Amino acid sequence: MRTISDIQADVRAALDKVKKLDATSEEGVQASAELKRLMQELDQAKAAEAAEQALVAEKIRKEEKKGNGFSFLRFIQGAASGHMDGLEAEMAAEGAKEYARNGFHSNPNGYVIPSAAFQRTASGQKAGTAADGGNLVITEQHYVDDVNERLTVRKMGATVLTDLVGNVDLPSVGGVTFSFVNEGVSGTVKKASVAKVTLTPTGIRGFMATTRDLIKQSSLNVEQILRDRIIAAEAACIDKAALAAIVSAATSAGTSFSFANLVAMETAINAANANRGKMGYILPSTDWGLAKTTVKASGIPSFILESDDRINGYRADFSNQFAADTPIFGNFEDLYIGRWGGVEILVDPFTLGDTGEIKLQLFSYADVKVALAKSFSKLVIA
């Protein structure tokens, strides 16, 4: 079966061919027809993928109603022993199919949790038995949502796209102008400048160690602790990449931390007519402290960071994920975060075997891109 990524590659090649040919020539007409056929094939493949994900989600919901919800701990237990059954085995099979449809290659010894299960996972407790935690059972744990909520850039308004399939092109349009013209006078037509920004599934990897005794537990608390650690680590990885993308794209507005230079960051974006959307500041934690203790100007008893965590009226937050001392400001809607598929887990019971621990390797796919560079400015503090 052809994967979506394979079809997309053929679509791009066919499109390039069409652009080079005379549309009225026989070869041009044939190339256009082939492009149309491939586009239809791609639409059908994407529709099939969406339908498959919906079926998996419905299967999970039905099992949850029976009190047999998906358990992250049981999945790891099965991966460690090489023997998985029940809903976890079904999800492993669905995860393998999802990876194949996306064109991803999983480790022969790995198991993939499909995206539908990570968006809606239930604890290992039996909901129908009060003594087994029926009154505490969490029937909806949105893993992907929780990862996103821990992203500093998401809190500031970044655009997050989930359940993607193949490469995703995000056209960035600029250079469109309007003007008043007198009746009977033709206006000057200015061609729109279109720059394509592509989100491409890029592998990210995480490692953690847990004990054999811990993964044998069925406690709701244990499941939540293990899950939270993975969520926090993955969010930090994506957040760091997102901040680095902004720093790389942003225009420099100064080299020292001061209220005047923070305002200069706003001015740089205003001058580019890019002050719109969800505007705000993210500061390195060291500068966050400075903002709390530095007055705006000599003789003015007002600190840079206002009591409601705003700077000059704009929302502000801090992060420890900056590679350098570079505060940023801009429209965070123009930062895109893409997520593909579920998460692959490779259980290694041997490397740390002498300490009674099990090594977990986790793989997932994501990408971050700034759609419009002029939407961001920064300070490069020496």
C-alpha positions, 0 to 999 in steps of 0.5 A: 500500500502506498503511504501518504508521504509517497503520494505527496512526493509524487504530487510535488514531482508532478506539480514541478513537471506541470510548471515546466510545460505548456498547458495547451500542449499534449504533454502538458495536458497529460501532465495536468491530468496525472497531477489531478489523479494524484491529488485525488489519490492523496485526498482519498488516502488522507480520508482513509487515515482520518477514518481509521483514527476515528475507528480507533478512538471509538474502540477505546471509548467502548472499552472505557465504558466497560471499565477496560480502558487503555493503560500506559503501564500495562502497555510498557509491561507488555513491551518489556515481556514481549507479550501483550494482550487485550486493548493494549495489544490492539493499540500496538497493532493499530500503532504499527499501521498508523506508522506505516501509513505515515511512512515512518519506520519503527524499530523491530523491537518497538511498540507504537501507541497510536495517536488516538490512544495518547489523546484519550487514555484511561488508567489501569484501574477497573472503573466498576470496582470502587476498591480498585479505584473506581471513584478515582478513575481518569477516563480522559487523559489527553496526552497530546493536549497536556504536552501542548499545555506545558509549552510556554509558546503555546500559552503565548498563542502558538498555533499547534496542529495535531494528527498531521499526515505527511508534509504540510505546506503553510503559505505565508502571504505578504506584499498585498496592497490596496489603494483608492482609485478614481473611477475609470482609472486602472489601479496598479496591480502588485503581485502577492509574494508567497513564501511556502513554509513546510512542516516536516515530520522530524523524529524526536527521542526521549530516554528514561529509566524505571524499575521493574517493580514500578511498572508492575503496579496498577496504581492510578498515581504511578500511571500518572507520575510516569505519564507526567514525566514523559509529558514534561520532557517532551514539552521541554524538547519541543519548547526549546526547538520553538524558541530557537526557531523564533530567535533565529528568525527574529529581528534584533532590536538592541543588545542590552536589557532595558525598558527602552529596548523592550519597547524598541522590540515592539517598534520593530514589529510595528514598523513592519506592519506585523503587530496583530494576533497574539502578541507577547514577550517571553524572557529568559528566567534571568531577565524575568528577575531583572524585569521585576526589579528594574524601573522603567526609567530613572525617577519613575517608580514603576518596574518593567514587569507589571503586577499582572505579568505584563510588559508595556501592556503586553502578556509576558512569560519566562522560560529556561529553554533559551540557548542564549540571553535573548528575550523575544517579542511578537505574534505567536500565532505565526509560530507553528507546531506540528505533531504526527502520529503516536509515540513509539516505545522501545523497552530495553531490559538489559542495559540497566539490568544490573540495577534492576531498572528498565530503560525506555526509549520513546520516539515521536514526530514533530516540527516547529516553524516560524511562518512570518519572520517579521512577526518577531523581534529580539534582544541579543544581550552581550 
